[in-house]
């Protein structure tokens, strides 16, 4: 059965789409893996590294930006969760786009997702190299060499089997959650007791005596939303992983529902604590805000431990990106809209072609770290944001088309649903367009990034013209079978 065909069914019954790209995978991801992958997707480099610069720019109001973006991130992953419960697929939203929007939709969704993760891969290896420079033993090692080492280690583990990916992500997530929990406990203690951090006494005075909630006005808070969206870039990962788990109907709802409170506790809670512990002017884009706090606190070794944790977060994100793009590219290759070799799988049932294809762009990131080490992270961050916005938009469009088909009786919605459909999808799409407008309004790199949208659209059109004959030929062959 092909990924482009529908099984036959009586007219009165909903039809069921079958995706050939789902064949050949092992089902080695367990409940603990999926739950921790969901956590890992909600806690990434955007919080551990990016929050420092955003706090310095927007002040304590950053917590509001995280809360607002967190709500829309939850809508996206909840919409994806409904689609997963309808039909689990390692092709995730690419497979759903194929079913509800045709091959052009699948092609667009897949390559936007690849834009997201290929650039995020560069951001992650850049962040890993920056974190490693914190320790004196790595100070003299060029940033590009450290970036190459990070890419090589994670790539090797990813190519072995999905079980190794799951275990690596499980322990990465354990470390991140444990560290953030410890930080929050220490932070709450410092705020409650008024224990000095350096020369500063933590508490509400950190906010009220330094410009209040909006020290630079409302606009900076709105402008940082584009970067905050990047912080939530991996929330859709659990939807991709559902295709390699034994019982997604039981596991996925619990994992997805828990994302909301994790966002509230870890993102919003952490930023609130950071704002209470030190004035927003104490933070900077060049250092993790958590490391800044422990540096000021003067606890021997504490800052080094926290820096190790944020390094783990970067490697976790890199691990996730290689995993997910490998699966997405294979789904596309099976229908002809991605290079043929990206469909290849090894003995460990890993789509190594797609994983290596993504890693190749990481090599380009190593070069970027060699020639532009200071600007590498900011450049790829903005490009990744475009991919994220496009991916989230495709998820919500798939959800909207799915809802319309269910209303027509062509498909059956599962009991686990995105609430308030179709208004939720529409409002989320409006929000995503609003983020693009904010990026343009920010000027500088943000405006330059948005100006690339027509070029990206043109590249997608040219790419489609190059692959459409192969897509049509594969579809015709599948129809004959």
TORFI-881160 format. One record per atom (N, C-alpha, C, CB): x, y, z; residue in one letter. Coordinates in pm, whole numbers, plus 50000, padded with zeros to 5 digits. Glycine has a CB too. Layout:
<atoms>
XYZA ...
</atoms>
This chain:
<atoms>
500854988050000X 500005000050000X 500885012450000X 499045000150123X 500575021949919X 501405033849904X 501035044550003X 501295039349762X 501965053950024X 501705065350110X 500785075350042X 502995072150149X 500455073449917X 499605083049847X 498205077749823X 500225086749715X 497945065449867X 496645059649839X 495825058049964X 496795046349771X 494535057349946X 493615055150056X 493035041250044X 492505065850058X 492875034650157X 492235021650153X 490785023350116X 492385014350287X 490245013450048X 488835014350009X 487965011250128X 488525004849893X 486815017450133X 485875015350243X 484495018950193X 486245023850368X 483465013250253X 482105017050216X 481905031950232X 481085009450299X 481045037650151X 480855052150149X 480435057650283X 479815055850045X 479735049450362X 479205054250489X 480275054450598X 478035045750533X 481435048250572X 482465047550674X 483625056950642X 482975033150687X 484275062650746X 485445071050722X 486555062850657X 485945077250854X 487285068950563X 488405062150499X 489665064050582X 488615067450355X 490615055150563X 491835055650642X 493045056550550X 491955043350732X 493825066950571X 495035069150491X 496145059950541X 495485084050498X 496945054650450X 498075046250485X 499335052450427X 497885031650433X 500365053950508X 501605060350465X 502725050050461X 501985072050560X 503255047550341X 504335037750326X 505595042050400X 504655035650179X 505725054950426X 506885059850499X 506945055250643X 506915074750495X 505845049350693X 505825044450831X 506355030150843X 504415045150887X 506555023450731X 506995009650734X 508485008750763X 506665002850602X 508854997950833X 510264995050855X 510834999850986X 511045000950747X 510075007551064X 510575012551191X 510345002351303X 509895025751226X 511235002651400X 511024994751521X 510115002451614X 512384991251591X 509564995751712X 508675002251810X 509345001851947X 507274995251813X 510545007251953X 511365005852073X 511235017252173X 512775004652033X 510475027652139X 510315038752234X 509215035352334X 509995051952159X 509555035852461X 508615032452567X 507965045152623X 509315024752679X 507055042852718X 506335054152779X 507305064152842X 505345049052884X 508315059152913X 509265068252979X 510035076552877X 510245060253067X 510335070552761X 511025078052657X 510155089352605X 511435068752542X 508895086052571X 507995096052513X 507745107452611X 506675089652471X 507545103952738X 507285114352839X 508485123752853X 506955107852974X 509685118152852X 510855126552868X 511195133852738X 512055118152912X 510845127952623X 511005135152496X 510095147352495X 510705125852375X 508875145752548X 507955157052557X 508515167952647X 506585152352609X 509145163852758X 509775173652846X 510945180352776X 510245166952977X 511785172052711X 512945177352642X 512555187252534X 513755166152582X 511415184652467X 510945193652364X 510475206952420X 509825187352287X 510075206852547X 509575219152609X 510645226552687X 508425215952699X 511825220752697X 512925227252769X 514165226352682X 513175220652910X 514545237252619X 515665236452527X 516635248052537X 515165235552389X 517425249252431X 518465259552424X 517885273552437X 519235258452295X 516655275452386X 516045288652389X 515855293952530X 514725288252320X 515625284852626X 515505289052765X 516865290452829X 514635279152844X 517705280252814X 518975279952887X 519945290652841X 519605266552872X 519975293552711X 520905303752662X 520165316652625X 521695298552540X 519075315252550X 518405326952494X 517755336152595X 517385322452400X 517375330652713X 516655338852811X 517515350252865X 516185330252926X 518835348752864X 519705359252917X 519605372052837X 521145354452918X 519785371052706X 519685382852621X 518285388752618X 520115379452482X 517275380152622X 515895385152619X 515515392152749X 514925373752593X 516025387152861X 515805394152988X 516465407852986X 516335385953105X 517665408452932X 518375421152923X 517645431052835X 519785419052870X 516935426152733X 516235435052642X 514835438752685X 516165428952509X 514075429152737X 512665431452769X 512395432652917X 511825420452713X 513335428453002X 513115428953145X 512165418053191X 512565442453183X 511595419553311X 510725409253369X 509495405853283X 510275413753505X 509105414753193X 507945412053107X 508185399953016X 507625424353022X 509435395053012X 509725383152934X 508845371452979X 511205379452946X 508515371053108X 507665360253159X 506305360253089X 507475361753312X 505785372053059X 504495373152988X 504635367552847X 504005387852983X 505745371052781X 505975366052645X 506065350852643X 507265372152587X 506755345052742X 506845330552750X 505475324252774X 507805326452861X 504655330552858X 503335325152887X 502445325352763X 502675333053001X 502435336652691X 501605337952571X 502045327852464X 501685352252515X 503335327452436X 503835318052335X 503615303652379X 505325320452308X 503695301252509X 503465287852562X 502065282952535X 503745287452710X 501095291852545X 499695288252517X 499545283852372X 498745300052547X 500125291552280X 500005287952138X 500815275552104X 500465299652050X 501945273652172X 502725261452152X 501905249252195X 504045262052230X 501165250952304X 500305239952351X 499195237052250X 499695243352488X 498615247552192X 497585245452089X 498155237351972X 497045259052039X 499385240851932X 500005233851819X 500215219151851X 501345240451782X 500795216351968X 501095202452001X 499815194752032X 502065201752121X 498795201652082X 497505194952106X 496835191451973X 496575203852192X 496925200451876X 496385197651743X 497125185751681X 496495210051652X 498455185651695X 499235174551642X 498895161751716X 500735177551654X 498655162851847X 498285151151926X 496985144851879X 498165154852071X 496015153151842X 494755147851790X 494985140251660X 493745159251768X 495835145651574X 496155138951449X 496905125951473X 496985148151359X 497785125851573X 498535113851608X 497585102851656X 499595116851716X 496615106551739X 495655096751789X 494745091651677X 494815102751902X 494515100151578X 493765095951460X 494565085851379X 493395108151372X 495885088751360X 496735079651282X 498205082451315X 496475081351129X 498815074351405X 500225076451437X 501095074951313X 500675066451545X 502075083951297X 502945083451180X 504285089751212X 502285090651061X 505365082951171X 506695088851187X 506885100651094X 507785078251162X 506065101250990X 506095112850900X 505385124850959X 505475109350768X 504655122551069X 503945133051143X 503185142551049X 504935141151227X 503395155551066X 502595165350992X 502825164850842X 502885179151042X 503975159350798X 504185157450654X 503195147050601X 505645153050624X 503035136450677X 502075126050639X 500645131450643X 502215113950731X 500325139450744X 498975145050754X 498725155350643X 498755151450892X 499765163150611X 499635172750501X 499385165450370X 500905181550490X 500035153850353X 499835145850231X 498375141250223X 500785133650229X 497835137050335X 496465132050337X 495435143050314X 496175125150469X 495635154650378X 494605165050375X 494875176250276X 494465170850511X 496135177650231X 496465188750143X 497165184250014X 497355198450216X 497395171250000X 498035166349879X 499555166849888X 497565174249760X 500215162249782X 501675161549781X 502345175249790X 502135154449657X 501715185549733X 502305198949744X 502355203349889X 501505209149660X 501295200349963X 501265203750105X 502315196250183X 499905201050163X 502475183150154X 503475175050223X 504885180150191X 503335160250183X 505095183450065X 506395188750021X 506725201650096X 506395191349867X 505765210750103X 505985223650171X 506225221750320X 504785232750150X 505385213450384X 505535210950527X 506895204850559X 504425201850578X 507305195250477X 508565188450503X 509775197350490X 508705176950411X 509815205450384X 510995213750364X 511025225650459X 511045218550222X 509885230550503X 509875240850607X 510395235250739X 508455246650626X 510015222750766X 510515216350888X 512015214150879X 509795202950913X 512475210450761X 513905208650742X 514645221950760X 514195202750603X 514065232750708X 514665246050729X 514795248950878X 513825257050661X 513755245550952X 513765247451097X 514935240051160X 512435242651158X 515005226951138X 515975218851211X 517385219551154X 515535204651212X 517545221651025X 518895223050972X 519575235451028X 518875223550817X 518795246251044X 519355258351103X 519465257251256X 518505270551066X 518505250251317X 518575248051462X 519795239451497X 517285241351514X 520125230051410X 521325221951431X 522565230751442X 521495211851317X 522625240851354X 523745250351361X 523705258251491X 523705259951240X 522495262451532X 522365269851657X 522805261351776X 520915274451677X 522455248451772X 522785239651884X 524285236951895X 522055226451871X 524935234351783X 526385231851792X 527125244651826X 526925225951659X 526565256151785X 527145269051823X 527015271251973X 526475280651746X 525815268452025X 525585269952169X 526495260652247X 524115267252204X 526645248152202X 527505238552271X 528945243552276X 527445224752201X 529405249252164X 530775254552160X 530945266452254X 531155258552017X 529935275252258X 529975286952347X 530005282452493X 528755296252322X 529185272452527X 529145267352665X 530505261352704X 528025256952682X 531095253752610X 532365247152640X 533465257352670X 532785238152524X 533385269052607X 534395279452629X 534345285052772X 534205290752529X 533295281652846X 533195286352985X 534345280753068X 531835282153047X 534765268353037X 535835262053113X 537185265553054X 535655246853116X 538125268253139X 539435272953095X 540155262953006X 540285276053215X 539895249953024X 540595239852944X 540215240552796X 540285226052998X 539045246852768X 538595247852629X 538725262052572X 537155243452618X 539225271252652X 539275285252610X 540065287252482X 539865293652720X 541155280052470X 542025281952353X 541635273152234X 543455278952392X 540625264752253X 540185256152142X 539235264252053X 539465243152196X 539495265051922X 538625272851834X 537165268351843X 539115271751690X 536275277951833X 534845274951847X 534365264751744X 534035287751834X 534915265451623X 534445256451517X 534835241951545X 534995260751383X 535965239751612X 536375226151646X 535455220251752X 537835226051696X 535105228251851X 534165223651953X 532805220551892X 534025234152064X 532365228951796X 531095226551728X 531135213451650X 530765238351633X 532265210651586X 532415198251509X 532385186051601X 533725198451428X 533025186951715X 533035175851812X 531615172951860X 533955179151933X 530865183451893X 529485181651939X 528645174651834X 528865195251975X 528755179051709X 527995173051600X 528375158351581X 528225180751470X 529655155351586X 530125141651561X 529625131951668X 531645141451557X 529685136051793X 529275127151903X 527795123851894X 529585133752039X 526965133951876X 525515131651873X 525115124251746X 524745145051881X 525755127251634X 525465120251509X 525745105251523X 526295126251393X 526865101851583X 527235087751598X 526185080151679X 528605086551665X 525725086151788X 524705079551871X 523385078351798X 524505087352002X 523055088351716X 521765088451646X 521685077751539X 521515101951585X 522825074051482X 522845064651370X 522735050051413X 524105066551291X 522905047151540X 522935033251586X 521535027051586X 523545032351726X 520615032851664X 519235027851668X 518375037951742X 519155013851736X 517055036751724X 516145045951792X 516205043951943X 514705043851742X 516575031851985X 516685029252129X 517775037952191X 516975014352156X 518895039552118X 519975047952168X 519535062552172X 521225046452081X 518795066852068X 518265080452070X 517355082352192X 517485083451940X 516445072752213X 515505073852324X 516195074452459X 514545062352322X 517205065852475X 517925065752603X 518705078652624X 518875053752610X 519355083352517X 520115095752528X 519195107452563X 520865098752396X 518055108052495X 517125119052521X 516495117852660X 516025119452414X 516265105452704X 515715103052838X 516645108952944X 515505088052863X 517925105852933X 518855110553036X 519175125453021X 520135102553030X 519225130352898X 519365144752878X 518235152152948X 519395148252728X 517015147152929X 515845153752987X 515845152753139X 514555147652932X 516265141253192X 516375139653337X 517305150253395X 516885125453372X 518445152153328X 519425162053376X 518825176053373X 520705161553290X 518135179353262X 517555192753249X 516495195353355X 516955194653109X 515605185753374X 514515187353471X 515085188153613X 513505175753460X 516035179453644X 516625179553778X 517325192753806X 517615167953794X 518065197753707X 518805210253725X 517865222153742X 519725212653607X 516835222753656X 515875233753668X 515125233153800X 514895233653551X 514765221053842X 514065219453970X 514955224154085X 513635204853992X 516225220154080X 517175224354185X 517355239454184X 518535217354165X 517475245254064X 517625259754054X 516425266954113X 517815263953908X 515225261854082X 514025268554131X 513895267354282X 512795262654064X 514285255954338X 514255254554483X 515245264154549X 514575240054524X 516455264854492X 517455274154545X 516985288554528X 518825272154474X 516425291654411X 515945305154385X 514835309354479X 515465306254243X 513885300454502X 512785303554596X 513335306054736X 511745291954599X 514305297754776X 514915299654907X 515605313254917X 515935288354935X 516335316954813X 517045329754815X 516085341654820X 517945330954691X 514975340554747X 513985351454747X 513285352454882X 512955349354634X 512875341054935X 512135340955063X 513005345855178X 511615326755094X 514265341755180X 515145345455292X 515845358755270X 516185334755313X 515815363855146X 516505376455118X 518015375055121X 516085386855216X 518515362955095X 519965360455095X 520625368254982X 520255345255081X 521685375155014X 522335383554914X 522965375254801X 523405392154981X 522825380554679X 523515374754563X 524485385354515X 522495370454448X 525755383354549X 526725393954524X 526405405754615X 526725398354376X 526185417454556X 525835429354634X 524345432154633X 526585441454581X 523565422954576X 522135425554558X 521285416454647X 521745423554411X 520225422254701X 519265414454780X 518065411054693X 518815422354907X 517805398054670X 516705394054581X 515345397154640X 516795379254550X 514355398254556X 512995401254599X 512295409954497X 512995408154736X 511115415054533X 510345423454442X 511085436254404X 509015426954504X 511995440354491X 512755452454462X 513595451054335X 513665455954581X 513945438654299X 514695436354175X 513895440854055X 515055421554161X 512575440854069X 511685445153961X 511265459753980X 510455436153953X 510735462854098X 510145476054122X 511155487354119X 509435476154254X 512385484654162X 513395495254168X 514255495954042X 514295493054288X 513885488053943X 514675488153818X 513775489153696X 515535475453809X 512785497853706X 511935500553590X 510635493053586X 512675497553468X 510375484253683X 509105477053687X 509035465553588X 507975486553661X 507805461253558X 507585449653471X 508025452453327X 506125445653473X 507835465053283X 508195469053146X 509225480253152X 506935473453065X 510465477253191X 511465487853209X 511785495553082X 512725481853263X 511625489352968X 511895496252841X 510635498252759X 512915488352759X 509475496352823X 508205497952754X 507645484652704X 508375507452637X 506485485352640X 505795473352593X 506415467552467X 504345476552568X 506945476252380X 507445471752251X 508545461352260X 507945483552174X 509565462952348X 510605452652357X 510055438852392X 511625456752459X 509025438652479X 508425425652513X 507775419252391X 507385427352624X 507125427552310X 506495422152188X 507545417352089X 505605432752123X 508635424752080X 509665421451982X 510425408552017X 510645432851970X 510525405352146X 511265393152181X 510435380552157X 511695393652327X 509145382152125X 508285370552102X 508855361751990X 506845374952067X 509455367851890X 510025359951780X 511095350351830X 510625369251674X 511895354751927X 512915346051985X 512335335952081X 513955354152055X 511265339952151X 510605330852244X 509975319152170X 509535338352326X 509455321652050X 508905310851969X 509975300351944X 508365316251834X 511205304651920X 512305295251901X 512495286352023X 513605302651871X 512245291752142X 512435284052265X 511505271952270X 512205292852386X 510375272852202X 509405261852203X 509505253152078X 507995267352216X 510605254252007X 510705248251874X 510565233151872X 512005251851813X 510805226151981X 510825211551979X 509555205052033X 511985206552057X 508535212952063X 507355206952126X 506675196752037X 506365217752164X 506855197851904X 506205188651812X 506935175351802X 506105194851675X 508085174051867X 508905162151852X 508195149451898X 510195163751929X 507395150452005X 506715138452055X 505745132951952X 505985141552186X 505235141751863X 504355137051757X 505085128651655X 503705148851688X 506345132351625X 507165124551533X 507535111151597X 508445132251494X 507855111451726X 508275099251798X 507145089251813X 508825102851934X 505885093851801X 504735084951819X 504755073251723X 503435092651803X 505355075151605X 505395064451506X 506315053051544X 505825069951375X 507125054851649X 508055044251691X 507805040051835X 509495048851674X 506565041251878X 506185036652011X 505065026451999X 505755048452100X 504975017552094X 504055006252085X 502595010152106X 504444995952186X 502335019352196X 500955022352231X 500715037352237X 500595015852366X 500755044252123X 500615058952124X 499265063652177X 500815064351984X 498205055652157X 496875059852205X 496845061652356X 495825049752164X 497645054052425X 497685055052571X 498725065052618X 497965041452632X 499855065352550X 500995073252597X 500885088052560X 502275067652540X 500455090852436X 500535104452384X 499675114752459X 500135104452242X 498395111752490X 497595122052560X 498235126652690X 496215116652588X 498765117252768X 499385120752895X 500625129452874X 499765108152973X 501445125652775X 502675133152749X 502355147252701X 503535125852645X 501375148552611X 501045161752554X 500385170752658X 500135160152433X 499455165252736X 498775173452837X 499745178852941X 497685165252906X 500805171352968X 501755175853070X 502615187453023X 502655164353112X 502645189852891X 503465200752838X 503015214152894X 503405200952685X 501705215952912X 501195228852956X 501735232853093X 499675228552959X 501655223553188X 502135227353322X 503655228253326X 501645217353427X 504325220453240X 505785221653234X 506185235453184X 506375210753144X 505445240353084X 505715253953033X 505525264053145X 504785257352914X 504425262553220X 504135271953327X 505195271853436X 502795268953388X 505605259953476X 506565258653586X 507975262253541X 506535244553643X 508425255653434X 509835256853399X 510165269753323X 510245245053317X 509315273653230X 509605285753152X 509205298353228X 508885285253017X 507915299553253X 507425311653319X 507985312653459X 505885311853323X 507955301453534X 508465301553671X 509935305153678X 508245288153735X 510735299553587X 512175302453588X 512455317153559X 512895293753486X 511745322753460X 511975336753424X 511545346053538X 511215340253294X 510425342853603X 509985350853718X 511055350653827X 508635345553774X 511585338753855X 512625337653958X 513875345353918X 512975323053983X 514295344053793X 515485351353746X 515305366353763X 515765348053598X 514095371253735X 513805385553749X 513825389953894X 512465388853686X 513425381053984X 513415384454127X 514795383354190X 512445375354200X 515635374554135X 516945372254195X 517925383554167X 517515359154146X 517925388454041X 518845399054002X 518125409153913X 520075393153929X 518555421753911X 517975431353815X 518205426553672X 518605445553834X 517285429753585X 517375424953447X 518665429553378X 516175429653367X 519235440553425X 520485445653366X 521685436853397X 520745459853415X 521535427353490X 522645418553526X 522855407453425X 522395412553663X 521855405253339X 521935394153244X 522435399053108X 520555387453229X 522935389553029X 523455393152897X 523245381452802X 524955396952906X 523375384252674X 523165373952572X 524335364352561X 522915380452438X 525465368052617X 526655359852603X 526775348752707X 527845368352610X 525855348352804X 525975338352910X 524585333752952X 526745344053032X 524465320952986X 523205315853036X 522815323553164X 523295300553064X 521555327853177X 521155335353297X 521295326953424X 519725340153283X 521175313853413X 521325305153530X 522775304953577X 520855290853498X 523685305053482X 525105305753516X 525415319353578X 525985303353391X 524785329953527X 524995343453582X 524635343853730X 524155353753505X 523495337953765X 523035337953905X 524045330853994X 521655331253918X 524485319053954X 525415311454038X 526795317854041X 525505297153990X 527165324453934X 528425331953935X 528375342954041X 528705337953796X 527255350354041X 527095361254139X 526955355954281X 525875369754103X 526355344254292X 526145338354424X 527455333954487X 525185326354415X 528415330154403X 529735326654454X 529835312754513X 530145336354555X 528885303854480X 528965290054529X 530005282554447X 527575283054520X 531035277154511X 532125270454437X 531595259054350X 533175265054534X 531905259654225X 531535248954133X 530115249154082X 531765236254198X 529235257054145X 527805256854107X 527605261853966X 526985265354204X 528305272653930X 528155278153795X 528655268253690X 528895291453782X 529735261253725X 530265251253632X 529295239853610X 531565245953682X 528635235453716X 527645224753705X 526475229353619X 527145220453845X 526005241453643X 524885246553563X 525285248253417X 524375259953621X 526515252153393X 526985253353255X 527015239653187X 528375259753251X 527355229253263X 527315215753209X 525885211853172X 527885205753311X 524935216253253X 523515213353226X 523055220253097X 522635217953345X 523415232853079X 522985239852958X 523685234252834X 523255254952972X 524905229052853X 525565221952744X 524765209352708X 527025218252782X 524265202452809X 523415190752787X 522155194452710X 523025184452921X 521585206052742X 520375210552673X 520635212652524X 519855223452736X 521775218252491X 522115220452351X 522305207252278X 523395228952338X 522985197752342X 523195184552282X 521865177152267X 524175176352365X 520975179052363X 519645172852356X 518865177952237X 518865175452485X 518895190952216X 518195196852103X 518785191951971X 518265212152110X 520115191151965X 520785186051846X 520385171551820X 522305187151861X 520335163651925X 519925149751917X 518515148551859X 519985143252056X 517615156951908X 516225156751863X 516095160851717X 515365165851950X 516865170851677X 516785175751540X 517225165451439X 517615188151525X 518335158551467X 518795148051377X 517795136651369X 520165142751422X 517215133251482X 516215122451486X 514995126051401X 515785119651631X 514405137551427X 513115140951364X 513255143451215X 512515153151431X 514295150451173X 514435153251030X 514705140450951X 515555163451007X 515395130851013X 515615118150945X 514305111350910X 516455108951032X 513355111751004X 512045105450981X 511215113350881X 511285104051113X 511235126450892X 510455134850802X 510965133650659X 510505149550847X 512275133950640X 512845132950506X 512545119350444X 514355135250511X 512535108750524X 512205095650469X 510765095250419X 512425084750575X 509855101050496X 508455101550453X 508335108950320X 507585108450560X 509095119650304X 509075127350179X 509725119550065X 509775140750198X 510845112950095X 511555105649990X 510715094249935X 512875100250044X 509895088050019X 509055077049973X 508035081549870X 508345070650091X 507725094549869X 506765099749771X 507465107449659X 505745108749840X 508805108749667X 509545115149560X 509875129749580X 508805113849438X 509515135649694X 509745149949713X 511005153149793X 508555156049781X 511825142949821X 513125145049885X 514115135749815X 513065142250041X 515425138349825X 516415129749760X 516225115049795X 517805134149797X 516425106249699X 516165091949717X 516945086049835X 516505084349590X 518205090149849X 519035083849952X 518535086750093X 520455088449938X 517715097150111X 517215100150245X 516175090050291X 516615114150249X 515745081050204X 514805070450243X 515525058050294X 513925066750125X 516845057450279X 517585045450317X 517625043350468X 518995046250263X 517515030750508X 517575027150650X 518705017250672X 516225021150697X 519305017750790X 520365008250823X 519804996350901X 521475015050905X 520684987450946X 520224975451017X 519544978851149X 521384966151042X 519874990451203X 519234994651328X 517895001251306X 520135004051401X 517395000651181X 516095006551144X 516095021651164X 514965000151225X 517245027751137X 517395042251143X 517485047651000X 518665046351226X 516675057850964X 516775063750830X 518035072350819X 515515072250798X 519155065450803X 520455072150812X 520685082350702X 521555061850809X 520035080350586X 520205089950477X 519735103850517X 519455085250354X 518555104550578X 518025117450620X 518815123550734X 516595115950661X 519275115050827X 520075119850940X 521385126050889X 520365108351040X 522035119150795X 523305124250741X 523095136950659X 523975113550655X 521965137650590X 521655149550510X 521535161850600X 520345147450430X 520885160150714X 520775171250810X 522125174650870X 519775167750921X 522905164250901X 524225166450960X 525135174050864X 524865153150998X 524915172150734X 525725179450635X 525545194450649X 525365175050492X 524335198750682X 524095212950705X 524755217450836X 522575215950707X 524885207950928X 525625210951050X 527085213951020X 525515199451149X 527635207050920X 529005209750878X 529115224150827X 529465199650769X 528085228550753X 528065242550708X 528065251850829X 526825245350619X 527395247450936X 527385255251059X 528755255851125X 526395249551156X 529515245151110X 530895245151162X 531705255951091X 531565231151144X 531505257050960X 532195267450884X 531755281350930X 531935265750732X 530465282950957X 529955295751006X 530605299351139X 528415295251020X 530815289151223X 531465291451352X 532945294951335X 531325279151440X 533525290851224X 534935294051200X 535105308551157X 535525284751095X 534235312951066X 534405326151006X 533585337151075X 534035325550861X 532475333351141X 531635343451208X 531215338151346X 530395346951122X 532155335251434X 531815329151564X 530915337851650X 533065326051640X 531045350951639X 530245359851723X 528815361251678X 530865373351728X 528565359851546X 527225362151492X 526495349251456X 527305370851372X 527155337751465X 526585325151416X 525245321951480X 527545313851441X 525155323151612X 523935319251682X 522755328151642X 524145319851834X 522965341151637X 521875350451606X 521385348751463X 522335364951629X 522295346251370X 521915344551229X 521015332451213X 523165343151140X 521445320951264X 520655308751245X 519405308751330X 521505296451277X 519425315751443X 518225316651527X 517065322651449X 518515325051652X 517325333251376X 516275339851299X 515795331251182X 516765353251248X 516715324551115X 516325315651006X 515495303951060X 517565310350931X 515905298551174X 515145287651235X 513745292151272X 515865282351359X 513605304551317X 512295309751354X 511325309251236X 512415324051406X 511825312351114X 510965311350995X 510495297150974X 511705316450870X 511405287550990X 511025273550975X 510025269151078X 512235264850983X 510185273951201X 509265270451310X 507875275951280X 509775275751445X 507825288751241X 506525294851210X 505835287351097X 506715309651173X 506605283650995X 506035276250883X 505535262550925X 507045274750772X 506315255651008X 505935242351056X 504665242951140X 507065236051137X 504615252351234X 503425253651319X 502205257151235X 503645264251427X 502395265751135X 501275269451049X 500755257250973X 501695280450950X 501655248750924X 501245236750852X 500505226950944X 502455229850789X 500965225751069X 500275217151164X 498835221951185X 501025216851299X 498665235151202X 497325240451227X 496455239651102X 497415254951275X 497045241250984X 496275239550861X 495825225150845X 497105243850738X 496715215550874X 496325201450869X 495175198750967X 497535192350902X 495305204451086X 494255202751186X 492935208651139X 494665209251318X 493005220151072X 491795226751022X 491135218450913X 492135240750969X 491945213350820X 491405204750714X 490845191750772X 492485201650609X 491505186550874X 491025174450940X 489655176951003X 492025169751047X 489525188451069X 488235191951131X 487145193051024X 488355205351209X 487465199550912X 486475201050804X 486055187450749X 487035209850691X 487015178250734X 486655164950684X 485805157350785X 487915157050651X 486105159450912X 485295152651014X 483865157951015X 485925154451153X 483725170850991X 482385176650983X 481615171150864X 482465191850975X 482345167450758X 481705161750638X 481515146750650X 482555164850514X 481985140850761X 481815126550782X 482815117950711X 480465122650741X 483905123850659X 484895116350584X 485945109950674X 485575125350483X 486175115650790X 487085109950890X 486415111051026X 488475117150889X 486945103551121X 486375103851256X 487405109351353X 485915089751300X 487055119951424X 487965125851522X 488075116751644X 487485139851564X 489275115351701X 489415107451823X 488805114851942X 490895104251851X 488675107852054X 488125114252174X 489055125152226X 487895103852283X 490355123452203X 491345133552244X 491415144152134X 492755127052270X 490945156252164X 490775166352059X 491375179852098X 489315167952027X 491685187651996X 492035201752016X 490755209152054X 492695207951887X 490735215852168X 489505222652209X 489195234952124X 489605226752355X 487935238152115X 487405250252051X 487725251251902X 487965262452120X 487885239751838X 488075239851692X 486795244651625X 488465225551638X 486885252251515X 488085255951440X 488685269351482X 487775256351293X 488115275451587X 488575288851626X 490025288551676X 487655294751734X 490395277651744X 491755276551796X 492775276951683X 491925263751877X 492505269551576X 493425269351463X 493535283151399X 492965259151359X 492405289851382X 492405302951316X 493165313351399X 490955307651293X 492895313651530X 493565323151618X 495075320551619X 492995322251761X 495465307751621X 496895304451621X 497565308851492X 497095289451642X 496895306951380X 497455311351251X 497605326451247X 496555306651134X 496645333651303X 496745348251311X 497935352251398X 495425354451367X 498115345151509X 499265347851597X 500585345951523X 499215338551720X 500695335351445X 501935332551372X 502235343451270X 501845319051303X 501205348351203X 501385359551109X 501835371951187X 500075362551030X 501255373851305X 501635385151389X 503105384751430X 500775385451513X 503625372751454X 505045371351488X 505915375751371X 505375356751527X 505515372351249X 506255376851131X 506265392051123X 505635371051003X 505145398151151X 505055412751149X 505995418751253X 503605417351175X 506045412651372X 506925417551478X 508395416151437X 506665409851609X 508715405051371X 510095403351324X 510475414451227X 510275389651258X 509575418051137X 509825428851043X 509955442251116X 508685429550938X 509115444351215X 509115457051289X 510395458951369X 507905457651381X 511035447851405X 512235448551487X 513425454451412X 512595434851538X 513345454151279X 514455459251199X 515675450251209X 514825473351244X 516795454451159X 518045446951171X 517935432951114X 518455446151313X 518435423151192X 518455409151150X 517045403751130X 519195400651252X 516105408051217X 514725403451204X 514105407551071X 513885408951317X 514285419951031X 513735424550903X 514435417650786X 513865439950891X 515735415950799X 516475408850695X 515955394550681X 517985408750727X 515625388250794X 515125374550792X 513785373750721X 515015369050933X 512855382750756X 511525382650693X 511645385450544X 510605393050761X 512605393550507X 512795396650364X 513205384350285X 513835407650347X 513645373850355X 514005361450288X 512795352750253X 514965353550375X 511625356250309X 510435348050286X 510135346350137X 509225354450356X 510145357250056X 509905355249912X 510935346149847X 509905368649841X 512195347049892X 513235338449835X 512995323749873X 514615342949884X 512585321549998X 512275307850041X 511095302449963X 511985307450193X 510075310849943X 508905306749866X 509305303349722X 507825317849866X 510175311649664X 510635309149527X 511425296049520X 511505320849477X 512265293549622X 513045281149626X 512135268949635X 514025281349743X 511065270049714X 510095259149725X 509405256549591X 509045262349833X 509065267349521X 508405265849390X 509345259049290X 507955279749335X 510585263649286X 511565257849193X 511805243149228X 512905265649198X 511915240349358X 512115226649401X 510965217549361X 512295226149550X 509745222749376X 508575214749338X 508575211949188X 507285222049379X 508935221749109X 508985219748964X 510005208848928X 509335232948893X 511055207749009X 512085197748984X 511635183649022X 513345201349060X 510775182349122X 510415168949173X 509025164449132X 510515168749323X 508205173149076X 506805169649055X 506635157748961X 506055181648999X 507505156348859X 507375145048766X 507655131948838X 508325146748647X 508665132148925X 508975119849000X 507855116549097X 510295121449076X 507295126849162X 506165124749252X 504985118749176X 505755138049319X 504695124349059X 503575119348977X 503825105048931X 503345128448856X 505075102048893X 505395088548847X 505245078348958X 506825088048791X 505695081749078X 505545072649191X 504075070749225X 506305077849312X 503315081549217X 501885080649246X 501175071749145X 501255094549247X 501555073049017X 500955064848912X 501305050248931X 501405069548775X 502565047448969X 502975033748992X 502235027649110X 504455033249016X 502025035649215X 501295030849332X 499855027849298X 501365041049444X 499265036149212X 497875034049171X 497715020949094X 497395045849087X 498715017449011X 498665004848937X 498794992849027X 499735004448832X 499584994749137X 499754983849233X 498484981549313X 500924986749327X 
</atoms>
